[in-house]
């Protein structure tokens, strides 16, 4: 009995000393400037190799059990599937992707991620893709399925909360979900970077017009170490 007890203690000691598994990190491309809103497969192919990263909005239909390109459920009538969008690219595994789910919820996430998992394996892009949503519980399901998650966070221009309360809300969300990145509209620069410098921060809806002033502002955002991706509507990437 004594010998058994000693062996038991040795096993417990070994388990307790085992190193925790390292967190998987996203292998960001060289450029932080990604193309915003690439809905056409022809445009996606045209921009392949021009931009290192592309962003696309998608809708999951539980009834059809598929993921469609679009911003609302009515866009599913076009029957343009995310699978077809990736299929049109020559080498999707060499690109980075920002997939913005517009209707992801805790109720439909299980089915959505099963479909996305099949697509991502077909094109070998699971480690090259962020899944964005504002639904924390839905993203939690994605984390369990080994997807890189991006939490869409609110900003002071739309929220009814004051700045301090909003920052505390975002901090609580981050602590709960532990997302791989957070995203927000560009006007939250530099507040998000100053408040959460340890996070991978992605900005979107940057000034759309291709003017010297807007390019200079985008370059300023990109120079911040916490910023890892910036969506632009510019025709070509910019140097920064």
C-alpha positions in Angstrom: 0.0 0.0 0.0 2.9 2.4 0.9 4.6 1.6 -2.4 1.4 2.3 -4.3 1.0 5.6 -2.5 4.6 6.7 -3.4 4.0 5.8 -7.1 0.8 7.9 -7.0 2.6 10.9 -5.6 5.3 10.6 -8.3 2.6 10.6 -11.1 0.8 13.6 -9.6 4.1 15.5 -9.3 4.9 14.7 -12.9 1.5 16.0 -14.1 1.8 19.2 -12.1 5.2 19.9 -13.5 4.1 19.4 -17.1 4.4 22.7 -19.1 1.2 24.3 -20.2 0.5 24.2 -23.9 1.6 27.3 -25.7 -1.1 29.5 -27.2 -1.3 29.3 -30.9 -0.4 32.6 -32.6 -1.5 34.0 -35.9 1.3 34.3 -38.5 0.6 37.8 -39.8 1.6 38.7 -43.3 4.3 41.3 -44.0 1.8 44.1 -44.7 -0.7 45.3 -42.2 -2.9 46.9 -44.9 -5.6 44.5 -46.0 -8.4 45.1 -48.6 -11.8 45.9 -47.1 -15.1 44.4 -48.4 -14.0 42.0 -51.2 -17.4 40.5 -52.2 -16.7 39.6 -55.8 -14.7 36.5 -56.6 -13.4 38.3 -59.6 -12.1 41.2 -57.5 -10.7 38.7 -55.0 -8.7 37.0 -57.7 -7.6 40.4 -59.2 -6.3 41.4 -55.7 -4.6 38.1 -55.0 -0.9 38.9 -54.6 -1.6 42.7 -54.5 -2.9 42.7 -50.9 -1.6 40.2 -48.4 -5.0 40.0 -46.7 -8.6 40.2 -47.8 -11.8 40.9 -45.8 -15.2 39.5 -46.7 -18.6 39.6 -45.0 -20.6 36.4 -44.7 -23.9 35.0 -43.7 -24.6 31.5 -42.3 -27.9 29.9 -43.2 -28.9 27.1 -40.8 -31.7 26.1 -43.1 -29.4 25.5 -46.1 -26.4 24.7 -43.8 -24.0 26.8 -45.8 -22.1 30.1 -45.7 -22.9 32.8 -48.2 -21.1 36.0 -49.2 -23.2 38.9 -48.1 -24.2 41.3 -45.3 -27.8 40.2 -44.6 -29.8 37.0 -44.8 -31.5 38.3 -48.0 -28.1 38.0 -49.7 -28.4 34.2 -49.6 -30.8 34.4 -52.6 -27.8 35.0 -54.8 -26.5 31.6 -53.9 -22.9 32.8 -53.8 -21.1 30.5 -51.4 -17.9 31.3 -49.5 -16.5 28.0 -50.8 -16.9 29.3 -54.4 -15.2 32.6 -53.4 -12.1 30.7 -52.1 -12.2 28.3 -55.1 -11.7 31.2 -57.5 -8.3 32.1 -56.0 -5.1 30.5 -57.4 -3.3 30.0 -54.1 -5.5 30.9 -51.1 -3.2 29.2 -48.7 -0.7 32.1 -49.3 -3.1 34.8 -48.4 -4.5 36.0 -45.0 -8.3 36.3 -44.5 -10.7 38.3 -42.3 -14.1 36.6 -42.4 -16.7 38.8 -40.8 -19.8 36.8 -39.8 -22.8 39.2 -39.8 -25.3 36.8 -38.1 -23.2 34.5 -36.0 -24.9 33.6 -32.7 -24.5 31.0 -29.9 -27.4 29.2 -31.4 -26.1 28.8 -35.0 -22.3 28.9 -34.3 -21.9 25.1 -34.0 -23.3 24.5 -37.5 -21.5 27.5 -39.0 -18.1 26.4 -37.7 -18.6 22.9 -39.0 -19.1 24.3 -42.5 -16.2 26.7 -42.1 -13.9 23.9 -40.9 -14.7 21.9 -44.0 -14.0 24.9 -46.2 -10.8 25.9 -44.4 -9.3 22.4 -44.7 -10.2 22.2 -48.4 -8.1 25.2 -49.1 -5.6 24.8 -46.3 -6.4 28.3 -44.8 -7.5 27.6 -41.2 -4.2 29.0 -39.9 -4.5 32.0 -42.3 -8.0 33.2 -41.3 -9.6 35.2 -38.6 -13.3 34.8 -37.7 -14.9 38.0 -36.6 -18.1 38.5 -34.6 -19.5 40.6 -31.8 -21.2 37.5 -30.2 -18.8 36.3 -27.5 -20.5 33.0 -26.9 -20.4 32.2 -30.6 -16.7 33.0 -30.8 -16.1 30.8 -27.8 -17.4 27.9 -29.8 -15.0 28.8 -32.6 -12.1 28.9 -30.1 -12.9 25.3 -29.1 -12.8 24.3 -32.7 -9.3 25.9 -33.0 -10.2 28.9 -35.1 -8.5 32.3 -34.7 -11.2 34.6 -33.2 -11.6 38.3 -33.5 -13.9 40.1 -31.2 -15.8 43.1 -32.7 -15.9 45.7 -29.9 -18.0 48.8 -29.6 -16.8 52.4 -29.7 -17.5 55.6 -27.9 -19.3 57.1 -30.9 -22.0 54.5 -30.9 -22.2 53.3 -27.3 -24.4 54.9 -24.6 -21.6 54.2 -22.1 -19.0 56.8 -21.1 -15.4 56.1 -22.1 -14.3 54.6 -18.7 -17.3 52.3 -18.5 -16.9 51.2 -22.1 -13.2 50.4 -21.6 -14.1 48.3 -18.6 -16.8 46.5 -20.6 -14.3 45.7 -23.3 -11.7 44.6 -20.8 -14.2 42.2 -19.2 -15.1 40.8 -22.6 -11.4 40.2 -23.4 -10.7 38.6 -20.1 -13.6 36.2 -20.6 -13.1 35.3 -24.3 -9.3 35.7 -24.6 -9.7 36.4 -28.3 -6.8 36.3 -30.7 -7.6 39.8 -31.8 -10.0 42.6 -31.3 -11.5 44.9 -34.0 -13.1 48.3 -34.1 -13.8 51.3 -36.3 -10.7 53.4 -36.9 -11.9 56.4 -34.7 -11.0 54.3 -31.7 -7.3 54.8 -32.6 -5.3 55.4 -30.4 -7.7 54.8 -27.4 -7.8 51.0 -27.9 -4.0 50.8 -28.4 -3.3 52.9 -25.3 -5.8 50.9 -23.1 -5.0 47.4 -24.4 -1.5 47.5 -25.8 -1.1 43.8 -25.2 -3.9 42.9 -27.7 -3.7 42.3 -31.4 -5.8 45.2 -32.7 -7.4 45.4 -36.1 -9.1 48.5 -37.4 -11.7 48.9 -40.2 -13.7 51.5 -42.0 -10.5 53.7 -42.3 -11.0 56.9 -44.3 -12.2 55.7 -47.7 -11.0 58.4 -50.0 -7.5 57.9 -51.4 -6.1 61.3 -50.3 -2.6 62.2 -49.0 -4.1 63.0 -45.6 -5.9 59.7 -45.3 -2.9 57.7 -46.5 -0.8 59.5 -43.9 -3.3 58.7 -41.2 -3.4 55.0 -42.2 0.4 54.9 -42.1 0.3 56.4 -38.6 -2.1 53.6 -37.5 0.1 50.9 -39.0 3.2 52.2 -37.2 1.6 51.4 -33.8 3.0 48.0 -32.5 -0.4 46.9 -31.2 -2.0 47.3 -34.6 -1.7 44.1 -36.7 -4.2 44.8 -39.5 -6.0 47.8 -41.1 -8.8 47.4 -43.6 -8.7 50.0 -46.4 -10.8 50.8 -49.5 -7.7 52.1 -51.3 -7.0 50.5 -54.7 -3.5 49.4 -53.8 -1.6 48.8 -50.5 0.5 51.7 -49.1 4.0 51.8 -47.6 4.3 52.7 -43.9 
